[in-house]
Amino acid sequence: RHTTQVKLPKVRELLLVLFTWKVGFACTDAAFFLKLQDNGFSKESITYLRTVMSPIEFLMPILVSHYTTGPRPLDLAMWQYVPRLLLGAVACGLVAYTPEEIGLEFTLVVMLFMAVHSAMSTSMFTAQMAFFARVSDPEIGGSYMTLLNTFANLGYLWTTMVATRLVDMLTVKSKDGEIEVDGFYATSVLTLGLGLTWFLLMRHRVEAIQVAHLSSWRVAAIRRGRAVSTTL
């Protein structure tokens, strides 16, 4: 089944998008909270704040449903793409200016950052899933969604793994173990640049994918093509 789906040109284009579009967020997603912990922000506080974010993750799909239930759900994701990239620069600022003593004010700033980040990531995920549901071939059922979800997950996993590795590789320590050059900032700049490049190169492809007729996503189109070839 999956082999047949991948033969569809629009599916291949979408898989390319899913495999690459999170490269710009990779450093923030992979290393931001680890860097906060290194700077003295407790793991318990981060866990607590993540729990506080749960209502946002629950409510966002409802709040953005006006955009995701129509014929162009990916518009929502693309509108937020560059702002979410810039959120990575904010993450760098928070890491760079983490106070030695973590007080209420800084905790509230981190909570605000997490709220915005959670709202963006959840709404982009909702847009992605809404598009999957729209184009999935009903004749195949869940295997179509499984393929698309698998590539979306792989796109997150490989980018965050590479970003984590780059942070370590680009970090320079003295003989005493003190950090002289923090690879987090270099990796953040790199992923931001890659994300902006991706947006400039791929936004028109995403648009073409979104406006393609639903027949472009149907396995029956391949079968018809085979039938015509056999007849000829």
C-alpha positions as a Python dict, from the first residue, in 0.01 Angstrom:
ca = {
    (1, 'R'): (0, 0, 0),
    (2, 'H'): (266, 250, 105),
    (3, 'T'): (468, 176, -210),
    (4, 'T'): (166, 261, -422),
    (5, 'Q'): (102, 585, -234),
    (6, 'V'): (461, 702, -273),
    (7, 'K'): (428, 670, -651),
    (8, 'L'): (185, 961, -647),
    (9, 'P'): (378, 1283, -734),
    (10, 'K'): (193, 1497, -481),
    (11, 'V'): (255, 1247, -205),
    (12, 'R'): (629, 1253, -282),
    (13, 'E'): (627, 1632, -270),
    (14, 'L'): (443, 1631, 62),
    (15, 'L'): (683, 1375, 210),
    (16, 'L'): (974, 1602, 113),
    (17, 'V'): (804, 1892, 291),
    (18, 'L'): (733, 1685, 602),
    (19, 'F'): (1088, 1553, 614),
    (20, 'T'): (1247, 1899, 602),
    (21, 'W'): (1014, 2172, 726),
    (22, 'K'): (1107, 2146, 1096),
    (23, 'V'): (1477, 2208, 1038),
    (24, 'G'): (1435, 2573, 1137),
    (25, 'F'): (1286, 2486, 1477),
    (26, 'A'): (1524, 2202, 1558),
    (27, 'C'): (1765, 2379, 1791),
    (28, 'T'): (1493, 2541, 2001),
    (29, 'D'): (1291, 2219, 2023),
    (30, 'A'): (1594, 2005, 2107),
    (31, 'A'): (1818, 2217, 2327),
    (32, 'F'): (1642, 2522, 2472),
    (33, 'F'): (1516, 2364, 2792),
    (34, 'L'): (1843, 2175, 2842),
    (35, 'K'): (2031, 2505, 2823),
    (36, 'L'): (1794, 2662, 3073),
    (37, 'Q'): (1868, 2375, 3311),
    (38, 'D'): (2241, 2422, 3259),
    (39, 'N'): (2192, 2786, 3359),
    (40, 'G'): (2016, 2700, 3682),
    (41, 'F'): (1647, 2678, 3585),
    (42, 'S'): (1529, 2369, 3768),
    (43, 'K'): (1394, 2065, 3587),
    (44, 'E'): (1101, 2061, 3828),
    (45, 'S'): (1004, 2416, 3727),
    (46, 'I'): (1015, 2324, 3358),
    (47, 'T'): (802, 2016, 3423),
    (48, 'Y'): (551, 2226, 3617),
    (49, 'L'): (533, 2491, 3345),
    (50, 'R'): (480, 2223, 3082),
    (51, 'T'): (185, 2102, 3285),
    (52, 'V'): (48, 2456, 3293),
    (53, 'M'): (66, 2459, 2913),
    (54, 'S'): (-176, 2165, 2883),
    (55, 'P'): (-490, 2383, 2851),
    (56, 'I'): (-330, 2565, 2557),
    (57, 'E'): (-260, 2237, 2382),
    (58, 'F'): (-619, 2134, 2445),
    (59, 'L'): (-782, 2460, 2337),
    (60, 'M'): (-573, 2553, 2032),
    (61, 'P'): (-729, 2294, 1796),
    (62, 'I'): (-1069, 2438, 1885),
    (63, 'L'): (-959, 2801, 1849),
    (64, 'V'): (-803, 2745, 1506),
    (65, 'S'): (-1075, 2514, 1372),
    (66, 'H'): (-1207, 2795, 1151),
    (67, 'Y'): (-883, 2777, 953),
    (68, 'T'): (-824, 2402, 963),
    (69, 'T'): (-1169, 2282, 857),
    (70, 'G'): (-1159, 2464, 524),
    (71, 'P'): (-986, 2370, 198),
    (72, 'R'): (-655, 2541, 292),
    (73, 'P'): (-549, 2420, 639),
    (74, 'L'): (-177, 2457, 565),
    (75, 'D'): (-218, 2834, 539),
    (76, 'L'): (-228, 2842, 917),
    (77, 'A'): (106, 2663, 942),
    (78, 'M'): (275, 2882, 680),
    (79, 'W'): (149, 3206, 840),
    (80, 'Q'): (325, 3106, 1161),
    (81, 'Y'): (640, 2964, 1005),
    (82, 'V'): (859, 3276, 1013),
    (83, 'P'): (729, 3400, 1352),
    (84, 'R'): (809, 3059, 1498),
    (85, 'L'): (1159, 3083, 1350),
    (86, 'L'): (1204, 3420, 1517),
    (87, 'L'): (1092, 3265, 1843),
    (88, 'G'): (1422, 3078, 1827),
    (89, 'A'): (1603, 3411, 1855),
    (90, 'V'): (1399, 3487, 2166),
    (91, 'A'): (1506, 3150, 2305),
    (92, 'C'): (1871, 3250, 2255),
    (93, 'G'): (1807, 3573, 2445),
    (94, 'L'): (1650, 3388, 2736),
    (95, 'V'): (1944, 3149, 2757),
    (96, 'A'): (2199, 3429, 2727),
    (97, 'Y'): (2038, 3646, 2993),
    (98, 'T'): (1929, 3385, 3244),
    (99, 'P'): (1993, 3546, 3584),
    (100, 'E'): (2212, 3373, 3837),
    (101, 'E'): (1920, 3362, 4077),
    (102, 'I'): (1596, 3254, 3911),
    (103, 'G'): (1315, 3474, 4038),
    (104, 'L'): (945, 3509, 3972),
    (105, 'E'): (991, 3764, 3693),
    (106, 'F'): (1217, 3543, 3483),
    (107, 'T'): (994, 3243, 3548),
    (108, 'L'): (695, 3439, 3416),
    (109, 'V'): (892, 3539, 3105),
    (110, 'V'): (981, 3174, 3042),
    (111, 'M'): (617, 3079, 3097),
    (112, 'L'): (508, 3339, 2841),
    (113, 'F'): (764, 3204, 2594),
    (114, 'M'): (639, 2850, 2651),
    (115, 'A'): (279, 2961, 2603),
    (116, 'V'): (353, 3124, 2267),
    (117, 'H'): (569, 2830, 2158),
    (118, 'S'): (304, 2579, 2262),
    (119, 'A'): (29, 2773, 2082),
    (120, 'M'): (232, 2789, 1761),
    (121, 'S'): (350, 2428, 1761),
    (122, 'T'): (4, 2294, 1849),
    (123, 'S'): (-175, 2498, 1583),
    (124, 'M'): (84, 2398, 1320),
    (125, 'F'): (37, 2034, 1418),
    (126, 'T'): (-340, 2076, 1397),
    (127, 'A'): (-309, 2227, 1049),
    (128, 'Q'): (-86, 1940, 943),
    (129, 'M'): (-328, 1675, 1069),
    (130, 'A'): (-625, 1853, 912),
    (131, 'F'): (-449, 1846, 576),
    (132, 'F'): (-366, 1477, 617),
    (133, 'A'): (-733, 1404, 686),
    (134, 'R'): (-838, 1608, 384),
    (135, 'V'): (-615, 1437, 128),
    (136, 'S'): (-603, 1080, 262),
    (137, 'D'): (-754, 827, 25),
    (138, 'P'): (-1068, 680, 190),
    (139, 'E'): (-1023, 357, -6),
    (140, 'I'): (-702, 285, 182),
    (141, 'G'): (-806, 397, 527),
    (142, 'G'): (-558, 443, 809),
    (143, 'S'): (-246, 335, 618),
    (144, 'Y'): (-242, 665, 427),
    (145, 'M'): (-244, 866, 747),
    (146, 'T'): (16, 631, 894),
    (147, 'L'): (257, 700, 608),
    (148, 'L'): (218, 1078, 636),
    (149, 'N'): (246, 1073, 1015),
    (150, 'T'): (556, 855, 997),
    (151, 'F'): (736, 1103, 773),
    (152, 'A'): (622, 1395, 988),
    (153, 'N'): (767, 1222, 1295),
    (154, 'L'): (1088, 1137, 1113),
    (155, 'G'): (1118, 1501, 1010),
    (156, 'Y'): (1110, 1600, 1376),
    (157, 'L'): (1341, 1325, 1496),
    (158, 'W'): (1627, 1365, 1251),
    (159, 'T'): (1637, 1745, 1273),
    (160, 'T'): (1640, 1751, 1654),
    (161, 'M'): (1900, 1474, 1669),
    (162, 'V'): (2129, 1662, 1430),
    (163, 'A'): (2074, 1989, 1618),
    (164, 'T'): (2163, 1825, 1951),
    (165, 'R'): (2477, 1679, 1797),
    (166, 'L'): (2575, 2014, 1647),
    (167, 'V'): (2537, 2191, 1981),
    (168, 'D'): (2788, 1946, 2129),
    (169, 'M'): (3025, 1962, 1832),
    (170, 'L'): (3032, 2342, 1818),
    (171, 'T'): (3077, 2390, 2192),
    (172, 'V'): (3437, 2472, 2288),
    (173, 'K'): (3554, 2413, 2643),
    (174, 'S'): (3871, 2519, 2820),
    (175, 'K'): (4107, 2275, 2988),
    (176, 'D'): (3922, 2344, 3312),
    (177, 'G'): (3593, 2243, 3153),
    (178, 'E'): (3456, 2595, 3132),
    (179, 'I'): (3253, 2673, 2819),
    (180, 'E'): (3438, 2922, 2601),
    (181, 'V'): (3211, 2897, 2296),
    (182, 'D'): (2855, 2777, 2342),
    (183, 'G'): (2744, 2571, 2043),
    (184, 'F'): (2380, 2646, 2121),
    (185, 'Y'): (2404, 2994, 1972),
    (186, 'A'): (2589, 2885, 1659),
    (187, 'T'): (2338, 2604, 1603),
    (188, 'S'): (2048, 2843, 1659),
    (189, 'V'): (2181, 3083, 1395),
    (190, 'L'): (2241, 2793, 1154),
    (191, 'T'): (1893, 2646, 1196),
    (192, 'L'): (1735, 2992, 1169),
    (193, 'G'): (1917, 3047, 840),
    (194, 'L'): (1817, 2704, 713),
    (195, 'G'): (1457, 2767, 817),
    (196, 'L'): (1438, 3099, 633),
    (197, 'T'): (1595, 2938, 327),
    (198, 'W'): (1344, 2653, 345),
    (199, 'F'): (1056, 2899, 365),
    (200, 'L'): (1174, 3097, 62),
    (201, 'L'): (1234, 2785, -147),
    (202, 'M'): (940, 2572, -40),
    (203, 'R'): (646, 2802, 28),
    (204, 'H'): (533, 2791, -336),
    (205, 'R'): (562, 2413, -337),
    (206, 'V'): (346, 2396, -24),
    (207, 'E'): (94, 2617, -200),
    (208, 'A'): (92, 2388, -504),
    (209, 'I'): (46, 2084, -281),
    (210, 'Q'): (-245, 2247, -102),
    (211, 'V'): (-438, 2355, -412),
    (212, 'A'): (-391, 2025, -596),
    (213, 'H'): (-715, 1847, -681),
    (214, 'L'): (-808, 1565, -447),
    (215, 'S'): (-778, 1319, -734),
    (216, 'S'): (-402, 1382, -722),
    (217, 'W'): (-393, 1203, -388),
    (218, 'R'): (-598, 899, -490),
    (219, 'V'): (-436, 562, -554),
    (220, 'A'): (-709, 498, -809),
    (221, 'A'): (-532, 750, -1034),
    (222, 'I'): (-235, 512, -1058),
    (223, 'R'): (-462, 219, -1131),
    (224, 'R'): (-632, 413, -1411),
    (225, 'G'): (-292, 499, -1551),
    (226, 'R'): (-195, 133, -1551),
    (227, 'A'): (-522, 38, -1715),
    (228, 'V'): (-466, 291, -1993),
    (229, 'S'): (-109, 167, -2045),
    (230, 'T'): (-231, -192, -2066),
    (231, 'T'): (-498, -98, -2316),
    (232, 'L'): (-249, 87, -2532),
}
